[in-house]
Amino acid sequence: MTDTESDITDDRNTKNHDGRRAKRNFRPKRGRKSTPTKEVCQKIASNKTSQASKNVNPPPSGKKGIKNLASSYRTPNSENTSTLLSIQQREIDEMEHSFGSKRIKLFKKGKNVKSFGLVIPNILEQKSITFIVHIPHNYPQSPIKIGAKPLSMADVDKPLLSNTQQRCLLRIVNNFNIKARELNSKSEPLAMQLNYLMNEWPSLGAFNFKQNDELHKSFLSQFFE
């Protein structure tokens, strides 16, 4: 090949190479998105985390923080107090309507608690026993408690409870006070809680009430959960 032919070939190659390159340079963009680098992703995630931490209040730490949180919840402001009193009075009205004046009566209305007498008939071989129902001023935020009314001079016609019956009565009171906390946490109204006492006092007086109650709840959970 002569020098002239070699120069022509080089010019053609250069022209073809430049032409392909020019064609690539004028090729329209297809709009493909660039993939962010790992460092960019980490920076974005860090910014989102820091922004979220500014918008969310951190939970209380330690026992002191949890205690303060519970204290703030247990101390209602004026609006919460009016709401509690409204719920309380409505449930008291329903309770009195459900049981009637012969079964439940107001004994004492104090500053911190209202006390009612609930008469349960045919219990522990007695014609009736009166239980004192204590409703705290901040119910339903705090649960109710019961106690057994002691016999007075007006009850001389009633036979005295034996030691076994007295221990059973004590178990009824203690077990119901524990059960009342559970029922109250499930938003059961006063009438339902006291109806449980009237119907389930034999179970409440049993030695193994707690075990039986747990088995009963476990059995029911198979159908309602």
C-alpha positions in Angstrom: 0.0 0.0 0.0 1.3 3.4 -1.0 1.6 6.4 1.3 -1.3 8.1 -0.4 -3.6 5.1 0.0 -2.6 4.8 3.7 -3.5 8.5 4.3 -6.9 8.0 2.6 -7.6 5.0 4.8 -6.6 6.9 8.0 -8.9 9.7 7.0 -11.8 7.4 6.4 -11.2 5.7 9.8 -11.0 9.1 11.5 -14.2 10.2 9.7 -16.0 7.1 10.7 -14.9 7.2 14.2 -15.8 10.9 14.5 -19.2 10.2 12.9 -20.1 7.5 15.3 -19.0 9.7 18.2 -21.0 12.6 16.9 -24.0 10.3 16.5 -23.7 9.3 20.1 -23.3 12.8 21.2 -26.6 13.8 19.6 -28.5 10.8 20.8 -31.5 12.0 22.9 -31.6 11.1 26.6 -34.0 8.4 27.6 -34.7 9.9 31.0 -33.1 7.1 33.1 -32.7 8.0 36.7 -29.4 7.9 38.2 -28.9 5.5 41.1 -27.9 7.2 44.3 -24.7 6.1 45.9 -24.6 4.3 49.3 -23.3 7.5 51.0 -26.3 9.5 49.6 -28.8 6.9 50.9 -27.3 6.9 54.3 -27.4 10.7 54.4 -31.1 10.8 53.5 -31.9 8.1 56.1 -30.0 10.1 58.7 -31.9 13.3 57.9 -35.3 11.5 58.1 -34.4 10.0 61.5 -33.2 13.2 63.0 -36.4 15.0 61.7 -38.6 12.3 63.2 -36.9 12.5 66.6 -37.6 16.2 66.7 -41.4 15.6 66.2 -41.8 12.8 68.7 -41.5 13.2 72.4 -39.2 10.6 73.9 -40.7 8.0 76.3 -39.9 8.4 80.0 -36.9 6.5 81.0 -36.4 4.6 84.3 -38.8 3.9 87.1 -39.0 7.6 88.0 -40.2 8.6 84.5 -42.8 5.8 84.4 -44.0 6.9 87.9 -44.4 10.5 86.8 -46.3 9.4 83.7 -48.7 7.4 85.7 -49.1 10.2 88.2 -50.0 12.7 85.5 -52.6 10.3 84.2 -54.0 9.6 87.7 -54.3 13.3 88.5 -57.2 14.5 86.2 -57.7 18.1 85.3 -61.0 19.8 85.6 -62.3 18.5 82.3 -61.4 14.9 83.1 -62.9 15.3 86.6 -66.2 16.4 85.1 -66.1 13.5 82.7 -65.4 11.0 85.5 -68.2 12.4 87.6 -70.6 12.1 84.7 -69.7 8.5 84.0 -69.8 7.7 87.7 -73.3 9.2 88.3 -74.7 7.4 85.2 -73.4 4.1 86.4 -74.7 4.7 90.0 -78.1 5.5 88.5 -78.1 2.3 86.5 -77.0 0.3 89.5 -79.8 1.7 91.7 -82.3 1.1 89.0 -81.1 -2.5 88.4 -81.1 -3.7 92.0 -83.9 -1.5 93.4 -84.2 0.2 96.8 -84.6 -3.0 98.7 -81.3 -4.4 97.6 -79.0 -1.4 97.5 -79.1 1.9 99.5 -76.8 4.8 100.0 -75.1 4.5 103.4 -72.7 7.4 103.4 -71.7 10.1 101.0 -68.2 11.4 102.0 -65.7 13.7 100.3 -63.5 10.9 99.0 -65.9 7.9 98.8 -69.6 7.0 98.5 -70.7 3.9 100.4 -73.7 1.8 99.5 -75.2 -1.2 101.3 -75.8 -4.2 99.0 -78.0 -6.9 100.4 -77.3 -10.4 99.0 -79.9 -13.0 100.1 -79.4 -16.7 100.9 -75.7 -16.6 101.4 -73.6 -18.7 103.7 -76.7 -20.3 105.3 -77.9 -16.8 106.2 -81.1 -15.2 105.2 -79.0 -12.3 103.9 -75.7 -10.5 104.3 -75.1 -6.8 103.6 -71.9 -5.9 101.8 -70.6 -2.3 101.9 -69.7 -1.1 98.4 -67.1 1.7 98.5 -67.1 3.9 95.3 -64.1 6.2 95.3 -64.5 9.9 94.1 -62.4 9.2 91.0 -64.2 6.1 89.9 -63.9 4.6 87.2 -60.3 5.7 87.3 -59.9 3.8 90.5 -61.9 0.5 91.2 -64.5 -0.1 93.8 -64.0 -2.1 96.9 -66.3 -4.0 99.2 -66.5 -5.0 102.8 -68.9 -7.0 104.9 -71.2 -5.1 107.3 -70.6 -6.3 110.9 -73.6 -7.6 112.8 -75.3 -5.0 115.1 -77.7 -5.2 118.0 -80.6 -5.1 115.4 -79.3 -8.4 114.0 -79.6 -10.4 117.2 -82.2 -12.6 115.5 -79.6 -13.7 112.9 -77.4 -16.7 113.8 -73.7 -15.9 114.2 -71.4 -17.0 111.4 -69.2 -20.0 112.3 -65.4 -19.7 112.0 -65.6 -21.5 108.6 -68.2 -19.2 107.3 -66.3 -16.1 108.5 -63.2 -17.3 106.7 -65.3 -17.9 103.6 -66.8 -14.4 103.8 -63.3 -13.0 104.1 -62.3 -14.8 100.9 -65.3 -13.5 99.1 -64.4 -10.0 100.0 -60.7 -10.3 99.1 -61.2 -12.2 95.9 -63.9 -9.8 94.7 -61.8 -6.7 95.4 -59.1 -8.3 93.1 -61.7 -9.2 90.5 -63.2 -5.8 90.6 -59.9 -4.3 89.4 -60.0 -6.6 86.4 -63.7 -5.9 85.6 -63.1 -2.2 85.9 -60.2 -2.3 83.6 -62.5 -3.9 81.0 -65.0 -1.0 81.4 -67.6 -3.2 83.0 -70.2 -0.9 84.7 -71.1 -1.0 88.4 -74.3 -3.0 87.9 -72.3 -5.7 86.0 -69.6 -5.8 88.7 -72.0 -6.2 91.5 -74.1 -8.7 89.6 -70.9 -10.8 89.4 -70.7 -10.6 93.1 -74.3 -11.7 93.6 -74.1 -14.6 91.2 -70.5 -15.8 91.7 -70.0 -15.5 95.5 -69.7 -19.3 95.9 -66.8 -19.3 93.4 -65.3 -16.2 95.1 -65.4 -18.0 98.4 -63.5 -21.1 97.2 -59.9 -21.8 98.2 -58.7 -22.1 94.6 -60.7 -19.2 93.1 -57.7 -17.7 91.4 -56.7 -20.9 89.7 -60.2 -21.6 88.6 -60.7 -18.1 87.3 -57.5 -18.3 85.2 -58.7 -21.7 83.7 -62.1 -20.2 83.0 -60.5 -17.1 81.2 -58.2 -19.4 79.3 -61.1 -21.5 78.1 -63.1 -18.5 77.0 -60.1 -17.0 75.1 -60.2 -20.0 72.7 -63.6 -18.8 71.5 -63.5 -15.1 71.7 -59.9 -14.3 70.6 
